[in-house]
Structure formats: C-alpha cells, structure tokens
Amino acid sequence: MSEKINVMVWNEYRHEKLNEKVKAIYPEGMHNAIADGIKAKDLNVKTATLDEPEHGLTDEVLKNTDVLIWWGHRAHGEVNDETVKKVQKRVLEGMGLIVLHSGHFSKIFKALMGTNCSLKWRVADDKERLWNLAPSHPITKGIGDYIELPAEEMYGERFDIPEPDKLIFVSWFEGGEVFRSGCCFERGNGRIFYFRPGHETYPTFRNEQILKVIGNAVRWASTKITITDVCPNFQPLEKISSKNK
Ligand code: ZN
C-alpha cells in the first residue's frame, strides 16, 4: 500500500471554457493549477471534472481517495445526486474533504452542513486580508499573521453554517465586511475544511500562500481511519443479572 496521500482535485471546469478572462488566468483549468501548486513527495494528486463519466468520481476512484478537493460554482445543480450521496458516505467513513470558495453552495457541502450555507457577495476587486487565528494549527504551518490578496470577490457574514469545530481564518475586506474564511468541521470519521478564496476571475490559485494552506489542509484532512457504517444489534459482554427482575 502506498504511503502517499491520494488527493483528488475536482473542478466543475466550465468557467475556464466559457469566459475568456478566466481562460487567460487558468488556461489549463483550475484543477490543474491547484494540483500543480500543491504537488509534493508525500502527495499523489489526480484531477477529475464534472463532464467526465460519473463526474470522474466512480466508486473505485472514491474508494482510493484520501482527500477530495472541490471547486464548483455555476453547475452545482448538474452534479448527480447519487454521486453526492457516495461522496457523503465516503466522508462519513473517513475521507477528507476540502471545499473551496463557491463550493459553499455545492450539494455536498450543504448536505454535510445541514444549513443553507448562504452569504453576502460582491465582485468589486476588494482587497482581502485573511487573518490567521490558529498559528499552532497544522493548516497554518508556514503562514504568518495574515495572507493578503490584492483583489478578490467579497464574501460577507452572515455565513449560514453550523458553528465550526475550529475557526482558522477570518477575512477582512476593503469594503468593510468580515467572513469566517477557514473553517474546520468533523462529520462521522471525516474531516472537512472550508476555505474561502478562489473566485475564478482572480489568479488566487497562483498565490503560494493560498496553495500552501490547501496543501496543509490536505495533510490535516487525510484519511486517518476508514469505518463503514453499520448499526448492529449487539449482544452483552457480561451476563445481565438484572434481567427479568
Ligand atoms: Zn466567486
């Protein structure tokens, strides 16, 4: 068995084909930019996209994935419900999931959160500063006090998510808003990290610090154990002496 962490970068891969501005920033597609940006000796990184058969996420692929990275936006509705159920099952079994940016509205993130996952937004070239709230956490390894992005889409509170198990980053935007932009959750045996930056018209997935956070999150979220759910009728280990008293 490989010692490496098996990472699957999943991308909708539509904006890059339909929008010249996005195509100019990510001619190879955001999935390949992210995969290339996080490559390391301990990671075995592959990619999959929406328009592949079964969205590139067959049972075999999911079984062999330790961490799934998800970027989607305009075509959330086209993601097959069966696939969403399978991904959810794998997360509950122990697979890691990293949801990027507009993935806040993906079927899989909403299914795992159980809330609307809505927020305020604006595309107006706001400067974004992501403040590091957890300098001792593995996800912020090598990151200083903050990450600054010269221009990004604004996401503002209130972000309708359950209370995160751990809040890693809070973003400040030039227009005055704040946002919980790095959030850890556990669901079943799986770890989930939501990371806000990454609007398609900005070169955010070329930023070394952003890529470092994603790589760190992959290692944090990687499968630690795999337990398939069962709900057994269970016999007592000791004789229950109080029975029928
Ligand atoms: Zn966006």
Residues whose N, C-alpha, C, O or C-beta is under 5 A from the ligand:
A	BS01	ZN	S102 E153 H199 E200
